[in-house]
Amino acid sequence: MKEPAVCVTEKQHSLTSSHIPLLYRMRLAETMKKTLGIGGIGYLNLLKCEQAARLAGVSCRQLSSNGHPKMPPCSFQPEKYESLPYERIVDIRQNNVSPALKTYYQKPLLLHQGHMQWVFDSEGHRYLDLFAGIVTVSVGHCHPKVTEAARKQMDRLWHTTNIYLHSPIHEYAEKLTSRLPGKLKVLYVTNSGSEANDMALHMARLHTGNFDLVGLRTGYHGASPYTLGMTAFAAYKGGVANGFGCYSTMCPDVFRGIWGGSHCRDSPVQTIRKCSCPLGCCEAKDKYIEQFKETLNTCTSKKIAAFIAEPIQGVGGAVQYPKGFLKEAYELVREKGGLCIADEVQTGFGRTGSHYWGFETHDVIPDIVTMAKGIGNGFPMAAVVTTPEIANSYAQALHFNTFGGNPVACAVGSAVLDVIEEEGLQNNCKVVGTYLLQKLEKLRDSFEIVGDVRGKGLMVGIEMVKDKKTLQPLPSDQMNLIWEDCREMGLLLGKGGLYNQTFRVKPPMCITKEDVDFAVDVLQVALTKHMERSST
Ligand SMILES: Cc1ncc(COP(=O)(O)O)c(C=O)c1O
């Protein structure tokens, strides 16, 4: 174990030893005795705690009076919860709301209010929301500027369809397409990511006159009958036939996949795998491209309609491909007459930090881009952007969508674009995301069960394993205990990956380094607790 920390409780100023490995505990006690003349770990003033920790070579972490890492302050005061009682809600959930989606946590959280990166439950507990309603709250819960834009538009005109002209969709179309490169200039607004991907796939078939669609395994593109064919997780498919003409090829996962090394990905943190590639080469990329070719040559027809991929897989657990993979894959797809679709539902709007769109990090320009989630900061809206040529082909069929392009949605979307720019949120993703990844890398090096830390900006995954030798996924029951402990300490994390083995960290893009310090402290305590549990 490296970099252990002593914990200083808020009220008592005592050094608590429970999270310090034995070796450091001994070193700390010895140092305190020798240098400060104090015998053992006991009550001290804060200064002495810090001094002792420094002398013993461990960092000093502040804990609150309940022994949990101390949350950064927040001046927002939630209203008192006065709605349905908790038990009644659980009862309604069990009897009257879809059983197809399980609630998170053993005791499901009843969330009541949100403010920027924070959410509050019905009892007034505050949580740092590192999952953002599944990567959806992009600029912060109830961001005042976005709320105000919605309110203003609601006072003016809630709804009219696109058979009339109205200003918000046109303002939005101009603003959004100005943020896209090349010929990506024609906008369609839809209501959800599945609907956007449905449209993109249909568009590709109409434009090319070809039928076959290719995606990557562990890619998630939605749960509508059309997109289900491209969503490569059996769990979502049920027992119903789906995806005629849909093929999924090997996911070039450089950590869990067959090939991968320590230079493959575009991330501040690389895998723990060895790499012997000469500079400028990536054998893993070449091998995965061979697999891609094999799929094209064996499964699909001579010509294909489209290839769809997320720049970084979301539900798949922040899986990143080797550098150059997507660029070569796009070339192969175009040779087969297909269009390239970038599913930016999770990666768009600056989340990856270095670029506004995830596809830019791969140095490619898609033919169609789909967006949802963060586009509306939680407002139900989504979009497809394509080129005028493809849009003209799509116009062969009449297309109508009652709510797509709704004035309120477009006003919200415009405000989100403004806030990202005004508040420098893309840069925040880069700076705070890199800081987070570097801190998580240290956790990975300290704990045998943290197999991989990866991502870019604030699109981060922590893949948990039984051990670093076998890389077998950490069993769900163990994942869940760590995850529950984090929640108990006020930290909400997502989960993903084929085996639900990856913690997903995709917070509102406004989080701070202080929030990261808190989150990493919580994880460290939860992981240490797990090790203690496992050793008994
Ligand atoms: C990458 C990606 N594409 C598409 C979708 C589908 O979006 P929606 O749930 O809004 O239909 C999701 C949802 O999680 C997603 O993560």
The ligand as an SDF file (V2000), in Angstrom:
LIG
                    3D

 16 16  0  0  0  0  0  0  0  0999 V2000
  -24.3150    6.1710  -25.7000 C   0  0  0  0  0  0  0  0  0  0  0  0
  -25.8080    6.1150  -25.5830 C   0  0  0  0  0  0  0  0  0  0  0  0
  -26.5510    6.1660  -26.6910 N   0  0  0  0  0  0  0  0  0  0  0  0
  -27.8900    6.1430  -26.6230 C   0  0  0  0  0  0  0  0  0  0  0  0
  -28.5490    6.0500  -25.4280 C   0  0  0  0  0  0  0  0  0  0  0  0
  -30.0500    6.0110  -25.3700 C   0  0  0  0  0  0  0  0  0  0  0  0
  -30.5240    7.2160  -24.8650 O   0  0  0  0  0  0  0  0  0  0  0  0
  -31.9870    7.3050  -24.2090 P   0  0  0  0  0  0  0  0  0  0  0  0
  -31.9600    6.5530  -22.9370 O   0  0  0  0  0  0  0  0  0  0  0  0
  -32.1940    8.7870  -24.0360 O   0  0  0  0  0  0  0  0  0  0  0  0
  -32.9380    6.7210  -25.1760 O   0  0  0  0  0  0  0  0  0  0  0  0
  -27.8120    5.9870  -24.2510 C   0  0  0  0  0  0  0  0  0  0  0  0
  -28.4780    5.8620  -22.9460 C   0  0  0  0  0  0  0  0  0  0  0  0
  -27.9030    5.5530  -21.9480 O   0  0  0  0  0  0  0  0  0  0  0  0
  -26.4010    6.0210  -24.3270 C   0  0  0  0  0  0  0  0  0  0  0  0
  -25.6490    5.9620  -23.2350 O   0  0  0  0  0  0  0  0  0  0  0  0
  1  2  1  0
  2  3  1  0
  2 15  2  0
  3  4  2  0
  4  5  1  0
  5  6  1  0
  5 12  2  0
  6  7  1  0
  7  8  1  0
  8  9  2  0
  8 10  1  0
  8 11  1  0
 12 13  1  0
 12 15  1  0
 13 14  2  0
 15 16  1  0
M  END
$$$$
